[in-house]
Amino acid sequence: MAALAFVTEYRSHWAIERRLGELFPKASLQLLDHASWVHRAQPFTDWWFVRTESDVAVEGHCLSRREIFDRAGRLLASAQWMTRVTL
């Protein structure tokens, strides 16, 4: 459970970094809200696939989400967060 909780937030800005590209190093990020859901508790004995996307970025606000899957493709956990970006 602790590993899943850690992975839901770890490096959560990656999707925003991909969206901003070369503007990212000049950006200031502020996490406004974060929510995580554990769908299946599974020991960290194998690799996990982590998919992070930023679906919406409007007027300095980014909505991002993350999904964590096991080797069999089962969804283990998901998270969403709202971030304010200032350039």
C-alpha positions as CSV (number, residue, x, y, z in Angstrom):
1,M,0.0,0.0,0.0
2,A,2.8,2.4,0.8
3,A,4.5,1.8,-2.5
4,L,1.2,2.4,-4.4
5,A,0.6,5.6,-2.4
6,F,4.2,6.8,-3.2
7,V,3.9,6.0,-6.9
8,T,0.6,7.9,-7.3
9,E,2.4,11.2,-6.5
10,Y,6.1,10.6,-7.3
11,R,7.2,12.9,-10.1
12,S,3.6,13.9,-10.9
13,H,4.8,16.8,-13.0
14,W,6.1,14.6,-15.8
15,A,2.9,15.0,-17.8
16,I,3.0,18.8,-17.4
17,E,6.7,18.8,-18.4
18,R,5.9,16.9,-21.6
19,R,3.0,19.4,-22.4
20,L,5.1,22.5,-21.8
21,G,8.3,21.2,-23.5
22,E,11.1,23.7,-23.5
23,L,9.1,26.2,-21.4
24,F,9.1,23.8,-18.4
25,P,12.4,24.9,-16.8
26,K,11.0,28.4,-16.5
27,A,7.7,27.3,-15.0
28,S,6.7,27.4,-11.4
29,L,4.3,24.6,-10.3
30,Q,1.9,24.6,-7.4
31,L,-0.1,21.5,-6.5
32,L,-3.7,22.5,-5.8
33,D,-5.4,19.2,-5.2
34,H,-4.6,15.5,-5.3
35,A,-6.7,12.4,-5.0
36,S,-5.6,8.7,-5.1
37,W,-7.6,5.5,-5.3
38,V,-6.2,2.0,-4.6
39,H,-8.2,-0.5,-6.6
40,R,-6.2,-3.6,-5.8
41,A,-3.7,-3.9,-3.0
42,Q,-0.8,-5.9,-4.4
43,P,2.7,-6.5,-3.0
44,F,5.6,-4.8,-4.9
45,T,7.1,-8.1,-6.1
46,D,7.0,-7.5,-9.8
47,W,7.2,-4.5,-12.1
48,W,4.4,-2.0,-12.5
49,F,3.5,0.1,-15.5
50,V,2.8,3.7,-14.7
51,R,1.0,5.9,-17.2
52,T,0.8,9.6,-16.6
53,E,-1.1,12.1,-18.8
54,S,-2.1,15.7,-18.7
55,D,-5.4,15.9,-20.5
56,V,-6.3,19.5,-19.9
57,A,-4.2,22.6,-19.6
58,V,-6.1,25.9,-19.7
59,E,-5.0,29.4,-18.4
60,G,-2.3,28.0,-16.2
61,H,-4.3,25.1,-14.7
62,C,-3.4,21.5,-15.6
63,L,-5.5,18.5,-14.8
64,S,-3.3,15.3,-14.8
65,R,-4.0,11.7,-14.1
66,R,-1.9,8.6,-13.4
67,E,-2.8,4.9,-13.7
68,I,-0.7,2.1,-12.3
69,F,-1.1,-1.4,-13.8
70,D,0.5,-4.8,-12.9
71,R,2.1,-7.1,-15.4
72,A,-1.2,-8.7,-16.3
73,G,-2.7,-5.3,-17.2
74,R,-4.9,-5.0,-14.1
75,L,-5.5,-1.5,-12.8
76,L,-3.9,-1.3,-9.3
77,A,-4.3,2.4,-8.5
78,S,-5.2,5.7,-10.0
79,A,-4.7,9.4,-9.1
80,Q,-5.6,12.8,-10.4
81,W,-4.3,16.2,-9.5
82,M,-4.8,19.8,-10.4
83,T,-1.7,22.0,-10.8
84,R,-1.2,25.7,-11.3
85,V,1.5,26.6,-13.7
86,T,3.1,30.1,-13.8
87,L,5.6,30.9,-16.5
